[in-house]
């Protein structure tokens, strides 16, 4: 049914700007890609992954990202953040300038939905302003449930690639986002909100339905723009311990892939 189907034609105009998608392979960047693909202001030319030198992404495996790029028929450019850099921001800015100079990129699209931590503004937007590249954030401040329901409606296949307690357990790894799944997640949101209201000293915040605080991560196996499904085998969960940012007694699980 889905294999080998003709990809949706990109909407273009004479003034469409060369565009790249900030890409991790998850639900948000793939949905942002679909928005840009259907917007004649943008001519989507490539995907970009910003990554630290020698990074191993457990929640967003690079091998899966490379296969996603192949399924999309788009190149995946790596912007490497050097390990010994003195300015994290300068590395992003210089990487963006190189994308502009080498590939003619005028716009970067990101699937960010909200500010994270103590940030005062969106990071890609801030760096892009210095680099002379425009930014488009189609999911910014959007309703979380609406976005998840859109994924289902648009025939995306999205699986959980990383989940964290206390909101989730290992059984969620590899599970596909569908309407039943979203309903279960809404129950978790409600129960975690009640727990936070009843215990002001609780160290956990209520679940963000979109996972914006890192409660979970996803990978896309198929979308309306993929010419085939991702074929790489996803195995059962792997538990992580002693990770940066992992709190005491918190458990993290990720997918295992060939």
C-alpha positions in Angstrom: 0.0 0.0 0.0 2.7 2.5 1.0 5.8 1.0 -0.6 6.9 2.8 -3.7 4.0 5.2 -3.8 4.6 8.5 -5.6 5.7 11.3 -3.3 3.5 14.4 -2.9 4.6 17.1 -5.2 6.3 20.0 -3.5 4.6 23.4 -3.7 6.9 25.9 -5.4 6.8 29.4 -6.8 9.3 31.5 -8.7 10.3 33.2 -5.4 10.6 30.0 -3.3 13.7 30.2 -1.1 16.2 27.4 -0.8 15.4 25.7 2.5 16.9 23.1 4.9 15.1 21.3 7.7 16.8 21.0 11.1 16.5 17.2 11.4 16.7 14.6 14.2 14.4 12.1 12.6 11.6 12.5 15.1 7.9 13.5 14.8 8.3 17.3 15.1 11.0 17.8 12.4 9.1 15.5 10.0 5.9 17.3 10.6 7.7 20.7 10.1 9.1 19.3 6.9 5.6 18.5 5.6 4.5 22.1 6.5 7.4 23.6 4.5 6.9 21.1 1.6 3.4 22.4 1.2 4.3 26.1 1.5 5.3 27.7 -1.8 7.6 30.1 0.0 10.1 27.3 0.6 12.1 25.0 -1.8 13.2 22.2 0.5 16.7 21.2 -0.6 18.2 19.3 2.3 18.1 18.1 5.9 20.6 19.2 8.6 21.7 17.5 11.8 23.6 19.7 14.3 25.7 17.3 16.4 28.6 17.3 18.7 31.8 15.7 17.4 31.8 11.9 17.6 28.2 12.0 19.1 26.2 8.9 19.5 22.5 9.7 19.5 20.8 6.9 21.3 17.2 8.3 21.0 17.8 9.4 17.4 20.3 6.9 15.9 22.3 8.4 13.0 21.9 5.2 11.0 18.1 5.7 11.1 18.5 9.3 10.1 20.6 8.4 7.1 17.9 5.9 6.0 15.2 8.5 6.5 17.1 10.9 4.3 17.3 8.2 1.6 13.6 7.5 1.9 12.9 11.3 1.5 15.4 11.6 -1.4 17.1 14.5 0.4 20.8 14.9 1.4 21.5 15.0 5.1 24.2 17.5 5.9 26.1 17.2 9.3 27.0 20.4 11.1 29.7 19.2 13.6 30.0 21.0 16.9 33.7 20.6 17.8 34.4 19.0 21.2 37.0 21.7 22.2 35.0 24.7 20.9 35.1 27.9 23.0 31.7 29.1 21.9 28.7 26.8 21.3 26.8 29.5 19.6 29.7 30.4 17.2 29.9 26.7 16.1 26.2 26.9 15.2 26.5 30.2 13.4 29.6 29.2 11.5 27.9 25.9 10.5 24.9 27.9 9.2 27.1 30.3 7.3 28.8 27.3 5.6 25.4 25.9 4.6 24.5 29.2 3.1 27.9 29.5 1.2 28.2 25.9 0.1 24.5 25.0 -0.6 22.7 28.3 -1.0 20.5 27.7 2.0 18.4 30.8 2.8 15.9 29.4 5.3 16.2 26.8 8.1 12.9 25.1 9.3 12.7 23.7 12.8 10.1 21.7 14.5 10.6 23.4 17.9 7.3 24.0 19.7 8.4 26.1 22.8 11.3 27.5 24.7 13.4 25.0 26.7 14.9 25.5 30.1 16.1 29.1 30.7 16.3 30.0 27.0 14.9 33.5 26.3 14.3 32.8 22.6 14.5 30.0 20.1 18.1 28.8 19.6 18.0 28.2 15.8 16.3 31.6 15.3 18.9 33.3 17.4 21.8 31.7 15.6 20.3 32.1 12.2 19.9 35.8 12.8 23.6 36.2 13.2 24.4 33.8 10.3 22.1 35.7 8.0 19.6 32.8 7.5 15.9 33.1 8.0 14.0 30.7 10.3 10.6 29.2 10.0 8.9 27.5 13.0 5.6 26.1 11.8 4.8 24.2 15.1 5.6 27.1 17.4 3.2 27.3 20.4 0.8 24.8 18.7 -1.6 22.7 20.6 0.2 19.5 21.5 -2.8 17.2 21.0 -3.6 18.8 17.7 -0.1 18.0 16.5 -0.2 14.4 17.6 -3.7 13.9 16.0 -2.3 15.5 12.8 0.4 12.9 12.6 -2.2 10.1 12.7 -4.5 11.8 10.2 -1.6 12.4 7.8 -0.6 8.7 7.9 2.7 9.2 9.7 4.3 6.1 11.3 6.0 7.4 14.4 7.5 5.1 17.1 8.8 5.9 20.6 12.6 5.8 20.5 13.3 6.9 24.1 11.0 7.1 27.1 11.6 8.1 30.7 10.0 7.4 34.1 7.9 8.3 35.9 5.7 9.1 32.9 6.5 6.0 30.9 7.9 2.5 31.2 9.8 0.2 28.9 6.7 -1.1 27.2 6.4 2.1 25.3 9.6 1.6 23.3 8.9 0.9 19.7 5.2 1.6 20.1 3.5 3.5 17.3 1.7 6.8 18.0 -2.0 6.3 17.2 -5.3 7.6 18.6 -5.3 5.0 21.4 -1.8 5.9 22.3 -2.6 9.6 22.4 -5.6 9.0 24.7 -3.4 7.0 27.1 -0.8 9.9 27.1 -3.6 12.3 28.0 -4.4 10.2 31.0 -0.7 10.4 32.0 -0.8 14.2 31.7 -3.9 14.4 33.9 -2.5 12.1 36.6 0.9 13.8 36.6 -0.8 17.2 36.9 -2.8 16.0 40.0 0.4 14.6 41.5 2.1 17.9 41.1 -0.8 19.8 42.6 -0.9 17.6 45.6 2.8 17.6 46.3 4.4 21.0 45.9 7.8 19.5 46.5 7.5 16.9 43.7 10.7 16.9 41.6 8.8 15.9 38.4 6.8 18.3 36.2 3.6 17.1 34.6 4.0 15.4 31.3 4.2 17.7 28.3 2.0 15.9 25.7 4.5 16.9 23.0 7.6 15.7 25.0 9.1 19.2 24.9 10.9 18.7 28.2 12.5 15.5 27.0 10.1 13.1 28.6 10.1 11.0 25.4 11.6 11.0 21.9 10.4 9.5 18.7 11.6 8.4 15.2 9.6 8.5 12.0 9.3 5.2 10.1 7.1 6.6 7.3 5.5 9.9 6.3 3.5 11.3 3.3 6.9 12.3 1.8 8.8 9.0 2.2 9.0 6.9 -1.0 9.2 3.8 1.2 9.2 2.8 4.9 12.4 2.7 6.9 13.6 -0.9 6.7 16.2 -1.0 9.5 15.3 -3.4 12.2 14.3 -1.9 15.5 14.8 -4.2 18.5 13.5 -4.3 22.0 14.4 -1.7 24.6 17.8 -0.9 26.0 18.0 0.7 29.5 20.4 3.5 30.0 22.0 4.4 33.3 24.2 7.3 34.6 23.4 9.6 31.7 23.9 13.4 31.7 20.7 14.9 33.1 19.4 11.6 34.5 17.9 12.1 38.0 18.3 9.7 40.9 15.8 6.8 40.6 14.8 7.9 37.1 14.8 5.2 34.4 15.5 5.8 30.7 14.9 3.3 27.9 15.9 3.6 24.2 15.4 1.6 21.0 18.1 -0.8 19.7 18.7 -0.9 16.0 20.8 -3.0 13.5 
